[in-house]
Amino acid sequence: MRFPNLNGRGFLLPSRIQASAYEAGGEGRRSKNWQVSDAGPTADAIGNLSTLRQRSRNAYRNDPYAFIAVDRVVSNTIGTGIAPKSKHTDAGIRKRLHELWEDWVEEADADNASDFYGVQTLVCRAVETVGECFVRLRVRKLQDGLSVPLQLQVLEAEFVPHTKFEQLANGNVIRAGIEFNQIGQRVAYWMYRAHPGERGEGSNDLVRIPAAQVLHIWDRQRPGQLRGVPALANVLLRLKHLDEFEDAVLFRQEVANLFAGFIRKPAPEDPPIDPSTGQPIPPGYSPMIGLEPGTMQELLPGEEVEFSDPPDAGNNYGDYIRQQLQAVAAGCGLPYELLSGDLRGVNDRVIRVVLNEFQRRIEQIQHGLYVHQLCRPVRTAWLDLAVASQAINLPDYSRQRRAYLRTRWVPPAWKYLHPVQDVQAQAAEVSNGFKSRDEVVLSRGYDAETVDAENAASLERAQELGLIYATHATPPKEPKDNE
């Protein structure tokens, strides 16, 4: 049915709209108290972002399950580092790029606390804890003696105030601390000179940093979202209640361990006399009797002993904790077994299925987030400065820049679940042409050219020393005349 276009902008809805066919969209008894927000992607993310960040950091510091959830994602995503492999066609150029990169990796951190792969770990931990992180590209002087005059400064999310919104005179707009031009491109970040939480000099001074000098690493959940949200956001409240529940159970068990008894006496006709003073004992006074190991306490006629019977943790305590941790693991995108360390009832086939799903998620994060937002921009800035500073001479760089920048980023290899079977499967894939040998070597986190060079050098050294190993191919026998 076609409705008349009355305003020139679209069709009017019918005057009578039928009820939602989805129960979740209805207003019945079961959903009338379901209050939701219709805020946009940025307003939704920054509504209570400061509180979320601080609670997430607090949970990471104090809650073992929050710590292990973040630590497991960081260790599996970054590991020993996501390393580059040049895809340039010239083997000599690939080797020179690799050597220069290895020299710079040790100098990459502006704080000189780690190497480039340590910076990756720091960034990943910040993103998992508070949802985002900033990396500033700091160009250094040639006199500093770096192999390539570039270092990386990692900055926490608070350096860019998410509450700063402003319309500028030149037509640009600042949204959540990020300046956009009139066609929606990021042109600058407004940053504090010092961390605002330190409350020191410069913690209130904002400066404009061009976007070309800043990398913003964050996990975008909605189109148009400008700032990141902690990965623990949907489990923080559950973790808090679980921690309080375990504290209550622990306190109850501490009370239960206090072996206490109470002596019942018949009501006397005359006021009792304190034997130590000879005076009547005031009403309501109850002397305490200590209980020591091996004590045989003789009671007076008519006295009885009643021992305390405090409640225990309950028969369903373990099941409840397990169910809650399963919910936490689901909210964090982790297998329950990795979060809790509980491997009861899990065999090798089940754990392989579980880890395959987890590894698929980690690979998505590695390539969709950290390679795209961190590794590639760093590699581009590094190569541009390497050529500009004459740390490396690349012929016709301005015209062939794309060819020089073509890089494959190789994350750390996953450990074998069944070493013999896994290696045999990979060998069968190579021998049947399903996969190249170079691809297999890369999947293990190594460079095939480096492996070949090392094997050749090892073989030459072994031959010089007269050594024979099973891995060295033996030449075929010469056929005899009668064969």
C-alpha positions as CSV (number, residue, x, y, z in Angstrom):
1,M,0.0,0.0,0.0
2,R,1.4,3.4,-1.0
3,F,0.9,6.3,1.4
4,P,0.8,9.9,0.2
5,N,3.9,12.0,0.4
6,L,2.7,15.1,2.3
7,N,5.9,16.8,3.1
8,G,8.2,15.9,0.2
9,R,10.6,14.1,2.5
10,G,9.1,10.7,2.8
11,F,5.9,8.7,3.3
12,L,3.7,9.1,6.3
13,L,3.2,6.1,8.6
14,P,-0.3,4.6,8.8
15,S,-2.4,6.2,11.5
16,R,-2.8,2.8,13.2
17,I,0.4,0.9,13.8
18,Q,0.2,-2.7,14.8
19,A,1.9,-3.9,18.0
20,S,5.5,-5.2,17.7
21,A,5.8,-8.8,16.5
22,Y,8.8,-9.2,18.8
23,E,8.2,-9.8,22.5
24,A,11.4,-7.9,23.4
25,G,9.9,-4.8,21.7
26,G,6.6,-5.0,23.4
27,E,5.3,-3.1,26.5
28,G,3.7,-6.0,28.3
29,R,4.0,-7.1,31.9
30,R,7.3,-8.8,31.4
31,S,9.0,-5.9,29.7
32,K,7.3,-2.7,31.0
33,N,10.1,-2.1,33.5
34,W,12.8,-2.6,30.9
35,Q,14.4,0.8,30.7
36,V,16.9,1.3,27.8
37,S,18.9,4.2,26.4
38,D,18.5,5.6,22.9
39,A,21.8,7.6,23.1
40,G,24.1,7.7,20.0
41,P,27.3,5.8,19.8
42,T,29.5,8.5,21.3
43,A,27.0,9.7,24.0
44,D,26.4,6.1,24.9
45,A,30.1,5.4,25.3
46,I,31.1,8.5,27.3
47,G,28.0,8.7,29.6
48,N,29.8,7.3,32.7
49,L,33.1,6.5,31.1
50,S,35.3,7.9,33.9
51,T,33.5,5.7,36.5
52,L,33.8,2.6,34.2
53,R,37.5,3.2,33.8
54,Q,38.3,3.5,37.4
55,R,36.2,0.5,38.4
56,S,37.8,-1.6,35.7
57,R,41.3,-0.6,36.9
58,N,40.3,-1.3,40.4
59,A,39.0,-4.8,39.5
60,Y,42.2,-5.5,37.5
61,R,44.3,-4.6,40.5
62,N,42.2,-6.4,43.2
63,D,40.0,-9.1,41.6
64,P,41.9,-12.2,40.5
65,Y,39.3,-13.1,37.9
66,A,39.4,-9.6,36.3
67,F,43.2,-9.8,36.3
68,I,43.4,-13.2,34.7
69,A,40.7,-12.2,32.1
70,V,42.8,-9.3,30.9
71,D,46.1,-11.1,31.2
72,R,44.9,-14.1,29.1
73,V,43.7,-11.8,26.3
74,V,47.0,-9.8,26.3
75,S,49.2,-12.9,26.5
76,N,47.4,-14.6,23.6
77,T,47.0,-11.5,21.5
78,I,50.5,-10.1,21.7
79,G,52.6,-12.9,23.3
80,T,56.2,-12.2,22.3
81,G,55.1,-9.6,19.7
82,I,53.4,-9.2,16.3
83,A,56.4,-9.0,14.0
84,P,56.6,-7.7,10.4
85,K,57.9,-9.6,7.3
86,S,58.6,-7.5,4.2
87,K,56.9,-8.6,1.0
88,H,59.2,-6.8,-1.3
89,T,60.4,-8.9,-4.2
90,D,64.1,-8.2,-3.8
91,A,65.7,-10.5,-1.3
92,G,68.5,-8.0,-0.5
93,I,66.1,-5.2,0.3
94,R,64.1,-7.6,2.5
95,K,67.2,-8.5,4.4
96,R,68.3,-4.8,4.9
97,L,64.8,-3.8,6.0
98,H,64.7,-6.7,8.5
99,E,68.1,-5.9,10.0
100,L,67.3,-2.2,10.4
101,W,63.9,-3.0,12.0
102,E,65.6,-5.4,14.5
103,D,68.0,-2.6,15.5
104,W,65.1,-0.1,15.9
105,V,62.9,-2.5,17.9
106,E,65.3,-2.2,20.9
107,E,65.0,1.7,20.8
108,A,61.3,2.1,20.1
109,D,60.0,2.9,23.6
110,A,60.2,6.6,24.5
111,D,60.4,5.6,28.2
112,N,63.3,3.1,27.5
113,A,61.4,0.5,29.6
114,S,60.9,-2.1,26.9
115,D,61.2,-2.7,23.1
116,F,58.5,-2.3,20.4
117,Y,56.9,-5.6,21.3
118,G,56.8,-4.5,25.0
119,V,55.0,-1.4,23.8
120,Q,52.5,-3.7,22.0
121,T,51.8,-5.5,25.3
122,L,51.4,-2.2,27.2
123,V,49.0,-0.9,24.6
124,C,47.0,-4.1,24.6
125,R,46.7,-4.2,28.4
126,A,45.5,-0.6,28.4
127,V,42.9,-1.3,25.7
128,E,41.6,-4.4,27.5
129,T,41.5,-2.6,30.9
130,V,40.0,0.8,30.0
131,G,39.0,0.4,26.3
132,E,41.5,2.6,24.5
133,C,45.0,3.9,24.4
134,F,47.0,6.7,22.6
135,V,50.4,6.3,21.1
136,R,52.3,9.5,20.1
137,L,54.9,9.2,17.4
138,R,57.9,11.2,18.7
139,V,60.4,12.2,16.0
140,R,63.9,12.5,17.5
141,K,67.0,14.4,16.4
142,L,69.7,12.8,14.4
143,Q,72.1,13.6,17.2
144,D,70.3,11.2,19.5
145,G,72.0,8.4,17.8
146,L,69.0,6.2,17.1
147,S,69.0,3.7,14.2
148,V,65.8,5.5,13.0
149,P,64.9,8.8,14.7
150,L,61.5,7.7,15.9
151,Q,60.2,6.6,19.3
152,L,56.7,5.7,20.6
153,Q,55.2,7.3,23.7
154,V,52.2,5.4,25.2
155,L,49.6,7.6,26.8
156,E,46.6,6.6,28.9
157,A,43.0,7.5,27.7
158,E,42.7,10.4,30.2
159,F,45.3,12.4,28.3
160,V,42.5,13.2,25.8
161,P,39.4,14.5,27.7
162,H,36.3,12.7,26.5
163,T,34.1,15.5,27.8
164,K,35.6,18.2,25.5
165,F,33.1,19.3,22.8
166,E,33.5,22.6,21.0
167,Q,32.7,24.3,17.7
168,L,35.8,26.1,16.3
169,A,35.9,29.3,14.3
170,N,37.5,27.6,11.3
171,G,34.5,25.3,10.9
172,N,36.2,22.3,12.6
173,V,34.5,20.6,15.6
174,I,35.9,19.0,18.7
175,R,34.0,15.9,19.8
176,A,35.2,13.9,22.8
177,G,38.6,15.6,22.6
178,I,39.1,14.8,18.9
179,E,39.1,17.6,16.3
180,F,37.4,16.9,13.0
181,N,37.4,18.9,9.8
182,Q,34.3,19.8,7.8
183,I,34.3,16.5,6.0
184,G,34.6,14.4,9.1
185,Q,38.4,13.6,9.0
186,R,40.4,13.5,12.2
187,V,42.9,16.4,12.1
188,A,44.0,16.7,15.7
189,Y,43.8,15.5,19.3
190,W,43.5,17.8,22.3
191,M,45.8,16.5,25.0
192,Y,46.9,17.4,28.5
193,R,50.5,18.1,28.9
194,A,50.6,15.7,32.0
195,H,48.2,13.0,33.2
196,P,45.2,14.8,34.8
197,G,45.2,12.2,37.6
198,E,48.7,13.2,38.7
199,R,47.5,16.7,39.5
200,G,50.9,18.2,38.8
201,E,52.2,20.9,36.5
202,G,50.6,20.8,33.1
203,S,47.7,18.5,34.2
204,N,45.2,21.2,33.3
205,D,46.9,22.5,30.1
206,L,45.4,21.3,26.8
207,V,47.5,21.4,23.7
208,R,46.6,20.6,20.1
209,I,48.5,17.6,18.6
210,P,48.2,17.0,14.9
211,A,46.5,13.7,14.1
212,A,49.4,12.5,12.0
213,Q,51.5,12.3,15.2
214,V,48.9,10.3,17.3
215,L,47.6,6.7,17.0
216,H,44.3,6.0,18.7
217,I,43.9,2.3,19.5
218,W,40.4,1.3,20.6
219,D,37.9,-1.4,20.1
220,R,35.0,0.2,18.2
221,Q,31.7,-1.5,19.0
222,R,29.3,0.8,17.1
223,P,29.5,2.8,13.9
224,G,30.4,6.4,14.7
225,Q,31.8,5.5,18.2
226,L,34.7,7.8,19.0
227,R,36.0,6.5,22.4
228,G,36.6,3.0,23.7
229,V,34.8,1.3,26.6
230,P,36.5,-1.2,29.0
231,A,36.2,-4.8,28.0
232,L,35.2,-5.7,31.5
233,A,32.2,-3.3,31.4
234,N,29.5,-6.0,31.2
235,V,30.9,-8.1,34.0
236,L,32.2,-5.6,36.5
237,L,29.0,-5.6,38.6
238,R,28.8,-9.4,38.5
239,L,32.5,-9.6,39.6
240,K,31.8,-7.1,42.5
241,H,28.8,-9.1,43.7
242,L,30.7,-12.4,43.4
243,D,33.6,-11.0,45.4
244,E,31.3,-9.8,48.1
245,F,29.6,-13.2,48.2
246,E,32.9,-15.0,48.6
247,D,33.9,-12.6,51.3
248,A,30.7,-13.4,53.2
249,V,31.2,-17.1,52.8
250,L,34.8,-16.8,54.0
251,F,33.8,-14.8,57.1
252,R,31.1,-17.4,57.8
253,Q,33.7,-20.2,57.6
254,E,36.0,-18.3,59.9
255,V,33.1,-18.1,62.4
256,A,32.4,-21.8,62.0
257,N,36.0,-22.6,62.8
258,L,35.6,-20.9,66.2
259,F,34.8,-24.0,68.3
260,A,32.6,-22.5,71.1
261,G,30.4,-24.0,73.8
262,F,27.8,-22.6,76.2
263,I,27.1,-23.9,79.7
264,R,23.5,-24.1,80.8
265,K,22.8,-23.9,84.5
266,P,19.6,-24.3,86.4
267,A,18.2,-21.1,87.9
268,P,19.5,-20.8,91.6
269,E,17.3,-19.9,94.5
270,D,19.9,-17.6,96.0
271,P,22.2,-15.2,94.0
272,P,25.4,-17.0,92.9
273,I,28.6,-16.1,94.7
274,D,31.8,-15.3,92.9
275,P,34.5,-17.6,94.5
276,S,37.3,-15.2,93.8
277,T,35.7,-12.2,95.6
278,G,33.1,-13.8,97.8
279,Q,30.6,-11.3,96.5
280,P,27.2,-12.0,94.8
281,I,27.4,-12.1,91.0
282,P,25.4,-9.2,89.5
283,P,22.4,-10.3,87.3
284,G,23.2,-10.8,83.6
285,Y,26.9,-11.5,84.4
286,S,28.2,-14.7,82.6
287,P,31.8,-15.8,83.3
288,M,33.8,-17.0,80.3
289,I,35.6,-20.3,80.5
290,G,38.6,-20.9,78.2
291,L,38.8,-24.1,76.2
292,E,42.2,-25.6,75.5
293,P,43.1,-28.8,73.7
294,G,42.7,-31.9,75.9
295,T,40.7,-30.1,78.5
296,M,38.4,-32.2,80.6
297,Q,36.0,-29.7,82.2
298,E,34.1,-30.9,85.3
299,L,30.6,-29.3,85.5
300,L,28.5,-28.7,88.6
301,P,25.3,-30.7,89.1
302,G,22.6,-29.6,86.8
303,E,25.0,-27.9,84.3
304,E,24.9,-28.8,80.6
305,V,27.2,-27.9,77.7
306,E,25.7,-26.9,74.3
307,F,28.1,-26.4,71.4
308,S,27.5,-23.8,68.7
309,D,26.4,-25.0,65.3
310,P,27.1,-22.2,62.7
311,P,25.9,-22.7,59.1
312,D,28.4,-24.0,56.5
313,A,29.0,-22.7,53.0
314,G,26.1,-24.8,51.6
315,N,26.1,-27.8,49.3
316,N,25.5,-25.6,46.2
317,Y,28.4,-23.2,46.8
318,G,30.7,-24.8,44.2
319,D,28.0,-25.0,41.5
320,Y,27.0,-21.4,42.1
321,I,30.6,-20.2,41.8
322,R,31.1,-22.2,38.6
323,Q,27.9,-20.8,37.0
324,Q,28.9,-17.2,37.9
325,L,32.4,-17.7,36.5
326,Q,31.0,-19.2,33.3
327,A,28.9,-16.0,32.9
328,V,32.1,-13.9,33.5
329,A,34.0,-15.9,31.0
330,A,31.3,-15.5,28.4
331,G,31.2,-11.7,29.0
332,C,35.0,-11.5,28.6
333,G,35.1,-13.7,25.5
334,L,37.3,-16.3,27.3
335,P,36.9,-20.1,27.6
336,Y,35.7,-20.9,31.2
337,E,38.7,-23.3,31.5
338,L,41.2,-20.5,30.9
339,L,39.5,-18.1,33.3
340,S,39.1,-20.5,36.2
341,G,41.8,-23.1,35.6
342,D,39.0,-25.7,36.2
343,L,39.6,-28.6,33.8
344,R,37.3,-31.1,35.4
345,G,35.5,-33.3,32.8
346,V,37.4,-31.8,29.9
347,N,39.2,-34.1,27.4
348,D,41.6,-33.2,24.7
349,R,39.0,-33.2,21.9
350,V,36.7,-30.8,23.9
351,I,39.6,-28.4,24.7
352,R,40.6,-28.4,21.1
353,V,37.2,-27.2,20.0
354,V,37.1,-24.6,22.8
355,L,40.6,-23.3,22.0
356,N,39.9,-23.2,18.2
357,E,37.0,-20.8,18.9
358,F,39.1,-18.7,21.2
359,Q,42.0,-18.5,18.8
360,R,39.7,-17.4,16.0
361,R,38.5,-14.5,18.2
362,I,42.1,-13.6,19.1
363,E,43.2,-13.6,15.4
364,Q,40.3,-11.2,14.7
365,I,41.6,-8.9,17.4
366,Q,45.2,-9.2,16.2
367,H,44.6,-8.3,12.6
368,G,41.5,-6.1,12.8
369,L,42.7,-4.0,15.7
370,Y,46.4,-4.1,16.5
371,V,47.8,-4.6,13.1
372,H,45.6,-2.0,11.5
373,Q,45.6,0.7,14.3
374,L,49.1,0.2,15.7
375,C,51.5,-1.9,13.6
376,R,50.9,-0.6,10.1
377,P,51.0,3.2,11.0
378,V,54.2,2.6,13.1
379,R,55.8,0.7,10.2
380,T,54.9,3.5,7.7
381,A,56.3,6.3,10.0
382,W,59.4,4.2,10.7
383,L,60.1,3.6,7.0
384,D,59.5,7.2,6.0
385,L,61.9,8.4,8.7
386,A,64.4,5.7,7.9
387,V,64.6,7.0,4.3
388,A,64.5,10.6,5.3
389,S,67.3,10.2,7.8
390,Q,69.3,8.1,5.3
391,A,69.4,5.1,7.7
392,I,68.6,3.1,4.6
393,N,68.8,3.8,0.9
394,L,65.8,2.5,-1.1
395,P,65.9,3.3,-4.8
396,D,63.0,5.4,-6.2
397,Y,61.3,5.4,-2.8
398,S,58.8,8.2,-3.6
399,R,57.4,6.3,-6.6
400,Q,57.6,2.8,-5.2
401,R,56.6,3.6,-1.6
402,R,53.7,1.1,-1.7
403,A,56.0,-1.7,-2.8
404,Y,58.4,-1.0,0.1
405,L,55.6,-0.8,2.6
406,R,54.0,-4.1,1.7
407,T,54.4,-6.1,4.9
408,R,52.9,-9.2,6.4
409,W,52.5,-9.1,10.2
410,V,53.1,-12.4,11.9
411,P,51.7,-13.0,15.4
412,P,53.2,-15.6,17.7
413,A,52.4,-19.2,16.8
414,W,49.9,-21.2,18.7
415,K,51.3,-24.0,20.7
416,Y,50.7,-27.5,19.4
417,L,47.9,-29.4,21.1
418,H,49.2,-32.7,19.7
419,P,52.8,-32.1,18.6
420,V,53.3,-35.3,16.5
421,Q,49.9,-35.2,14.9
422,D,49.9,-31.5,14.2
423,V,53.4,-31.6,12.6
424,Q,52.3,-34.6,10.5
425,A,49.2,-32.8,9.3
426,Q,51.2,-29.7,8.3
427,A,53.7,-31.9,6.4
428,A,50.9,-33.6,4.6
429,E,49.4,-30.2,3.7
430,V,52.7,-29.1,2.2
431,S,53.4,-32.4,0.3
432,N,49.9,-32.4,-1.2
433,G,50.1,-28.7,-2.2
434,F,47.4,-27.5,0.1
435,K,49.8,-25.0,1.8
436,S,53.2,-23.7,1.0
437,R,56.2,-24.4,3.2
438,D,56.7,-20.7,3.7
439,E,53.1,-20.4,4.9
440,V,53.7,-23.2,7.5
441,V,56.9,-21.6,8.7
442,L,55.2,-18.2,9.0
443,S,52.3,-19.8,10.9
444,R,54.9,-21.0,13.5
445,G,56.1,-17.4,13.9
446,Y,59.3,-17.7,11.9
447,D,60.7,-16.4,8.7
448,A,61.2,-19.1,6.0
449,E,64.3,-17.4,4.5
450,T,65.9,-17.1,8.0
451,V,65.1,-20.8,8.7
452,D,66.6,-21.8,5.3
453,A,69.8,-19.8,5.9
454,E,70.2,-21.3,9.4
455,N,69.7,-24.8,8.1
456,A,72.2,-24.2,5.3
457,A,74.8,-22.8,7.7
458,S,74.1,-25.7,10.1
459,L,74.6,-28.3,7.3
460,E,77.8,-26.7,6.2
461,R,79.2,-26.6,9.7
462,A,78.2,-30.2,10.3
463,Q,79.9,-31.4,7.1
464,E,83.1,-29.5,8.0
465,L,83.1,-31.3,11.4
466,G,82.2,-34.6,10.0
467,L,78.9,-34.8,11.8
468,I,75.9,-36.7,10.5
469,Y,72.3,-35.9,11.7
470,A,69.1,-37.6,10.8
471,T,67.8,-34.2,9.5
472,H,70.5,-34.0,6.8
473,A,69.5,-35.5,3.5
474,T,71.9,-38.2,2.2
475,P,72.7,-38.3,-1.5
476,P,71.2,-41.2,-3.5
477,K,73.4,-44.2,-4.1
478,E,75.2,-44.6,-7.4
479,P,73.6,-47.5,-9.4
480,K,75.8,-50.5,-10.0
481,D,76.5,-51.8,-13.4
482,N,74.4,-54.9,-13.0
483,E,71.4,-52.9,-11.7
